[in-house]
Amino acid sequence: MRDIYHAVAGTADNLKHLSKDALTDYRNSCGDAASGIISALTALGELGGEACESEEYSEEECKRDMRNISDALRHLPRLMLALDQNRENADYELKRREATK
């Protein structure tokens, strides 16, 4: 596996067997997860700024936290792209079904 994107991203063909309700739920869940990642990244940025201003925040704690944030940031963008691709595929399938009625 090259990266998390290829493990998470589905294909439009995988969605054809889902009911309309299941497909709508899937689309919404993927969109909500991508929004959650954006919120988490924003919070990490805010917390990082606050930590830098704190006199009680040790250099060792800072290095540990930056290492953890770095680990997350390596994977979250591709994960978010996969979730967004899944949402788009589900939306396309819903629109395709609506057009064929």
C-alpha positions in Angstrom: 0.0 0.0 0.0 1.5 3.3 -1.0 -0.4 5.5 1.5 -3.6 5.7 3.5 -5.5 7.2 0.5 -5.5 4.0 -1.4 -6.6 2.0 1.6 -9.6 4.3 2.4 -10.8 5.6 -1.0 -13.6 3.6 -2.5 -14.7 3.5 -6.1 -18.0 4.4 -7.6 -18.5 0.8 -8.5 -18.5 -0.2 -4.8 -21.4 2.2 -4.2 -23.9 0.8 -6.7 -25.2 -1.9 -4.4 -26.1 0.5 -1.6 -29.7 1.7 -1.1 -30.4 5.4 -1.5 -30.6 5.8 2.3 -27.4 3.9 2.9 -25.6 5.9 0.1 -26.9 9.2 1.6 -25.6 8.2 5.0 -22.3 7.2 3.6 -21.9 10.5 1.7 -22.8 12.4 4.8 -20.4 10.4 7.0 -17.5 10.9 4.7 -18.2 14.7 4.5 -18.6 14.9 8.3 -15.3 13.0 8.8 -13.4 15.4 6.4 -14.9 18.4 8.3 -13.8 16.8 11.5 -10.2 16.5 10.3 -10.2 20.2 9.3 -11.5 21.1 12.8 -8.8 19.0 14.4 -6.1 20.6 12.3 -7.3 24.0 13.2 -7.4 23.1 16.9 -3.9 21.7 16.7 -2.7 25.0 15.3 -4.4 27.0 18.0 -3.1 24.8 20.8 0.4 24.9 19.3 0.3 28.7 19.4 -0.9 28.7 23.0 1.8 26.2 24.1 4.5 28.4 22.7 3.3 31.3 24.8 3.2 29.3 28.0 6.1 29.6 30.5 5.2 26.3 32.1 5.5 24.3 28.8 8.8 22.5 28.8 11.0 22.0 25.8 10.8 18.2 26.2 6.9 18.4 26.3 7.0 20.6 23.2 9.2 18.2 21.3 7.0 15.3 22.2 3.9 17.1 21.2 5.4 18.3 17.9 6.5 14.8 17.1 2.9 13.5 17.7 1.4 16.3 15.6 3.9 15.6 12.8 2.9 12.0 12.8 -0.8 12.9 12.4 -0.1 15.6 9.8 1.7 13.1 7.6 -1.4 11.1 7.1 -4.4 13.3 7.7 -4.3 15.2 4.4 -4.4 12.0 2.3 -7.1 10.6 4.6 -9.1 13.7 4.1 -8.7 13.5 0.3 -9.9 9.9 0.4 -12.9 10.8 2.4 -13.7 13.7 0.1 -13.4 11.4 -2.9 -15.7 8.9 -1.3 -18.2 11.7 -0.6 -18.0 12.8 -4.3 -18.5 9.3 -5.5 -21.6 8.8 -3.4 -23.0 12.1 -4.5 -22.4 11.2 -8.1 -24.1 7.8 -7.7 -27.1 9.5 -6.0 -27.4 12.0 -8.9 -27.0 9.3 -11.5 -29.8 7.3 -9.9 -32.0 10.4 -9.8 -31.3 11.1 -13.5 -32.4 7.6 -14.6 -35.8 7.7 -12.9 
